[in-house]
Every structure is written in C-alpha cells, then in structure tokens.
Amino acid sequence: MNAHAMPTKDEIVALEKSYWDAMKAKDGRRTSELSGKTALVTGTQGVMRIEKEKMGKMTEEGKWSLESYVFEDVEVSTPSPDIALIAYTVRQSVKMDGKSQDMRAADSSVWIRGSNGWECHAHSETLLK
C-alpha cells in the first residue's frame, strides 16, 4: 500500500480553484477529470447525481459563463490523507442568458484521492443574501 502524506490547505485550495478555472474556461475535459465517477451536487436546483462525463458536457454546453470568482473565508479539513473537505464563501460574476449578475454563495466540496488522483465527489452551493 502506498501511503500518502496529508494534503496541505494550499493543495486543497489549488484543487478547488482548478475546478473553478476549468468551469470558467468551459473546459469539460478538465471538469470530468476532476469529478468523481458520480458526484452529488446540491444547489438552487435541488439535489443531483452527476456522472463525470455529464459534468464535462454540462460545463461545455451550459448557457452560462463564469466571468470571475474570488474565494473568502476558506476552511479545509483533512480527516485522512486521502479525504479533504473545503468550505468557503465565493463572490462570482456570471452571465446567464446574456445577463450579467454578481452572486455571493457559501460552497463546500468533498475531495477523495484515489488511483486517478484527487476527485471531487460532492459539491454544495448556497446563495447568500
């Protein structure tokens, strides 16, 4: 068995940002790579199970664009070397149906390190006032 070192907060923040950067670039291949086989996602549309290939298609084909984002109040917990939890607030500018809007949300993700590296297996977003 290959023992892994505990990930640092900076490593987990970089993983989360790489996911957001892939969404901003509409890079479906990268979001698929970073997604678990089936990810659980919660947000304004309820609860969804999204297969990694579908996540890539949604990234590429969605009628939205992520213009910018900034993480704030980032917290990371690593209960084991291969599991990391991240929670943060995010300020994001998005364009939906041609209309720009700024949003603030509280997000969290569960990252698990497997044979293919780190993958996001759950993500939740709650819009804030």
Residue frames relative to the residue before (quaternion, step in Angstrom):
aa qw qx qy qz dx dy dz
M 1.0000 0.0000 0.0000 0.0000 0.00 0.00 0.00
N 0.3164 -0.7504 0.5565 0.1644 3.54 -0.92 0.95
A 0.2366 -0.7891 0.5528 0.1251 3.58 -0.40 1.22
H 0.2544 -0.7642 0.5781 0.1305 3.54 -0.97 0.93
A 0.4885 -0.6216 0.5223 0.3195 3.53 -1.20 0.55
M 0.5795 -0.5570 0.4501 0.3890 3.56 -1.19 0.49
P 0.4254 -0.6951 0.5057 0.2832 3.60 -0.86 0.86
T 0.4315 -0.6754 0.5301 0.2769 3.55 -1.19 0.56
K 0.6617 -0.4774 0.3919 0.4251 3.54 -1.29 0.28
D 0.6495 0.5326 -0.3193 0.4389 3.58 0.94 -0.89
E 0.6361 0.5282 -0.3303 0.4553 3.62 1.01 -0.77
I 0.6908 0.4706 -0.2860 0.4685 3.58 0.91 -0.89
V 0.6197 0.5160 -0.3433 0.4815 3.60 1.02 -0.72
A 0.6460 0.5144 -0.3211 0.4635 3.61 0.97 -0.80
L 0.6181 0.5325 -0.3421 0.4664 3.61 1.03 -0.70
E 0.6732 0.4961 -0.2943 0.4626 3.55 0.86 -1.00
K 0.6606 0.4966 -0.3063 0.4725 3.58 0.96 -0.85
S 0.6225 0.5309 -0.3605 0.4480 3.61 1.01 -0.66
Y 0.6111 0.5324 -0.3458 0.4728 3.59 1.11 -0.63
W 0.6734 0.4861 -0.2879 0.4768 3.57 0.90 -0.97
D 0.6361 0.5225 -0.3288 0.4629 3.60 1.00 -0.78
A 0.6349 0.5154 -0.3271 0.4736 3.60 1.04 -0.75
M 0.6435 0.4984 -0.3297 0.4784 3.61 0.99 -0.74
K 0.6396 0.5310 -0.3243 0.4514 3.58 0.98 -0.86
A 0.7181 0.4231 -0.2339 0.5007 3.59 1.04 -0.82
K 0.3663 -0.7318 0.4826 0.3121 3.61 1.33 -0.11
D 0.3350 0.7522 -0.4820 0.2994 3.58 1.11 0.84
G 0.2016 -0.8306 0.5132 0.0786 3.56 0.12 1.32
R 0.5959 0.5602 -0.3704 0.4403 3.59 1.05 -0.66
R 0.6927 0.4769 -0.2810 0.4623 3.58 0.89 -0.92
T 0.6552 0.4860 -0.3394 0.4683 3.63 0.90 -0.77
S 0.6096 0.5334 -0.3537 0.4678 3.61 1.06 -0.63
E 0.6505 0.5243 -0.3115 0.4527 3.59 0.92 -0.91
L 0.7309 0.4394 -0.2304 0.4686 3.57 0.98 -0.86
S 0.6285 0.5435 -0.3310 0.4473 3.60 1.26 -0.20
G 0.5064 -0.6113 0.5123 0.3277 3.52 -1.20 0.61
K 0.7247 -0.4230 0.2996 0.4540 3.58 -1.26 0.31
T 0.7546 -0.0316 0.0243 0.6550 3.54 1.05 -0.85
A 0.1454 -0.7965 0.5838 0.0603 3.57 -0.65 1.11
L 0.3050 -0.7043 0.6071 0.2057 3.54 -1.14 0.70
V 0.0357 -0.8081 0.5868 -0.0366 3.56 -0.78 1.07
T 0.0464 -0.7764 0.6278 0.0315 3.57 -0.97 0.88
G 0.2156 0.7604 -0.5898 0.1659 3.54 -1.11 0.72
T 0.8140 -0.2685 0.1903 0.4786 3.54 -1.24 -0.47
Q 0.6975 0.4464 -0.2760 0.4879 3.59 1.20 -0.41
G 0.6577 -0.5178 0.3055 0.4539 3.60 1.25 0.26
V 0.6773 -0.4513 0.3895 0.4313 3.53 -1.21 -0.69
M 0.0052 0.8020 -0.5962 0.0368 3.56 -0.90 0.95
R 0.2347 -0.6776 0.6706 0.1898 3.51 -1.36 0.49
I 0.0278 -0.8230 0.5666 -0.0288 3.57 -0.60 1.11
E 0.3651 -0.7177 0.5556 0.2072 3.56 -0.73 1.12
K 0.6341 -0.5778 0.3539 0.3725 3.60 -1.08 0.73
E 0.6489 0.5079 -0.3325 0.4587 3.64 0.97 -0.74
K 0.6456 0.5135 -0.3172 0.4679 3.58 1.03 -0.81
M 0.6013 0.5583 -0.3605 0.4436 3.59 1.06 -0.72
G 0.6451 0.5210 -0.3137 0.4627 3.57 1.00 -0.82
K 0.6640 0.4953 -0.3032 0.4711 3.58 0.92 -0.88
M 0.6433 0.5202 -0.3267 0.4569 3.59 0.96 -0.85
T 0.6300 0.5351 -0.3316 0.4547 3.58 1.03 -0.76
E 0.7276 0.4507 -0.2397 0.4583 3.57 0.87 -0.97
E 0.7988 0.3678 -0.1527 0.4510 3.55 0.88 -0.99
G 0.4666 0.7023 -0.4430 0.3047 3.60 1.20 -0.22
K 0.4160 -0.7050 0.5228 0.2379 3.55 -1.09 0.75
W 0.5549 0.5399 -0.3992 0.4911 3.54 0.85 1.11
S 0.0722 -0.7639 0.6313 0.1127 3.52 -1.29 0.17
L 0.3384 -0.6994 0.5967 0.2006 3.51 -1.14 0.78
E 0.2496 -0.8046 0.5268 0.1132 3.55 -0.48 1.23
S 0.7762 -0.1641 0.1388 0.5928 3.59 0.96 -0.88
Y 0.0340 -0.7804 0.6233 0.0377 3.54 -1.32 0.35
V 0.0705 -0.7609 0.6434 0.0460 3.54 -1.27 0.55
F 0.2946 -0.7414 0.5787 0.1694 3.57 -0.89 0.99
E 0.0304 -0.7646 0.6437 0.0117 3.54 -1.20 0.73
D 0.8438 0.1939 -0.1195 0.4858 3.57 -1.29 0.35
V 0.1849 0.8265 -0.5098 0.1511 3.59 0.94 0.88
E 0.0385 -0.7649 0.6430 -0.0054 3.54 -0.98 0.99
V 0.0636 -0.7847 0.6164 0.0164 3.57 -1.00 0.86
S 0.0650 -0.7678 0.6369 0.0248 3.55 -1.07 0.84
T 0.0868 -0.7899 0.6063 0.0306 3.58 -0.93 0.90
P 0.1643 -0.8292 0.5283 0.0803 3.60 0.02 1.27
S 0.7764 0.0246 -0.0394 0.6285 3.59 1.25 -0.31
P 0.6774 -0.5068 0.3227 0.4245 3.63 -1.17 0.29
D 0.7665 0.3685 -0.1880 0.4913 3.60 1.14 -0.53
I 0.6910 0.3785 -0.2794 0.5488 3.59 1.26 0.31
A 0.0425 0.7903 -0.6089 0.0529 3.56 -0.89 0.96
L 0.1721 -0.7559 0.6269 0.0772 3.52 -1.08 0.87
I 0.0371 -0.7851 0.6182 0.0081 3.56 -0.97 0.84
A 0.0032 0.7680 -0.6401 0.0213 3.56 -1.05 0.85
Y 0.1145 0.7920 -0.5832 0.1396 3.56 -1.00 0.85
T 0.3640 -0.6325 0.5976 0.3321 3.50 -1.33 0.05
V 0.1309 -0.7889 0.5984 0.0487 3.53 -1.14 0.68
R 0.1998 -0.7123 0.6596 0.1329 3.51 -1.10 0.84
Q 0.0422 0.8201 -0.5650 0.0799 3.54 -0.67 1.11
S 0.2237 -0.7216 0.6386 0.1461 3.50 -1.21 0.69
V 0.0006 0.8056 -0.5903 0.0509 3.54 -0.71 1.12
K 0.2342 -0.7237 0.6253 0.1743 3.50 -1.29 0.37
M 0.0148 0.7889 -0.6118 0.0567 3.56 -0.71 1.15
D 0.8367 -0.0232 -0.0338 0.5461 3.52 -0.80 1.05
G 0.7312 -0.4549 0.2311 0.4528 3.57 0.97 0.87
K 0.6583 0.4912 -0.3081 0.4801 3.60 1.28 -0.10
S 0.3319 -0.7382 0.5562 0.1884 3.56 -0.86 1.01
Q 0.0823 0.7816 -0.6170 0.0409 3.53 -1.11 0.71
D 0.3127 -0.7167 0.5943 0.1880 3.52 -1.19 0.69
M 0.0447 -0.7985 0.6002 -0.0118 3.54 -0.95 0.92
R 0.1688 -0.7267 0.6529 0.1311 3.50 -1.32 0.46
A 0.0372 0.8158 -0.5719 0.0776 3.56 -0.82 0.98
A 0.3348 -0.6599 0.6206 0.2592 3.52 -1.38 0.28
D 0.0559 -0.8157 0.5751 -0.0282 3.57 -0.69 1.14
S 0.0006 -0.7685 0.6381 0.0465 3.52 -1.30 0.36
S 0.0893 -0.7815 0.6163 0.0376 3.54 -1.22 0.62
V 0.2431 -0.7186 0.6310 0.1623 3.52 -1.29 0.54
W 0.1065 -0.7918 0.6013 0.0104 3.55 -0.71 1.18
I 0.0638 -0.7800 0.6223 0.0127 3.57 -0.98 0.92
R 0.2868 -0.7498 0.5739 0.1618 3.55 -0.92 0.98
G 0.0155 0.7932 -0.6064 0.0534 3.54 -0.76 1.13
S 0.7932 -0.3086 0.2188 0.4772 3.56 -1.25 -0.38
N 0.7073 0.4163 -0.2569 0.5103 3.62 1.20 -0.43
G 0.6493 -0.4901 0.3214 0.4847 3.59 1.23 0.25
W 0.7485 -0.3748 0.2902 0.4637 3.56 -1.26 -0.38
E 0.0043 0.7787 -0.6269 0.0262 3.57 -1.03 0.89
C 0.3990 -0.6927 0.5517 0.2379 3.55 -1.11 0.76
H 0.1413 -0.8277 0.5417 0.0386 3.57 -0.61 1.16
A 0.7886 0.0659 -0.0624 0.6082 3.59 1.25 -0.20
H 0.0263 0.7768 -0.6285 0.0309 3.55 -1.12 0.77
S 0.0529 -0.7924 0.6077 -0.0026 3.53 -1.00 0.86
E 0.0404 -0.7872 0.6153 0.0097 3.55 -1.07 0.79
T 0.0640 -0.7732 0.6310 0.0024 3.54 -0.90 1.04
L 0.3629 -0.7324 0.5314 0.2224 3.58 -0.64 1.08
L 0.2397 -0.7680 0.5823 0.1168 3.56 -1.03 0.88
K 0.5205 -0.6374 0.4732 0.3146 3.53 -1.21 0.55
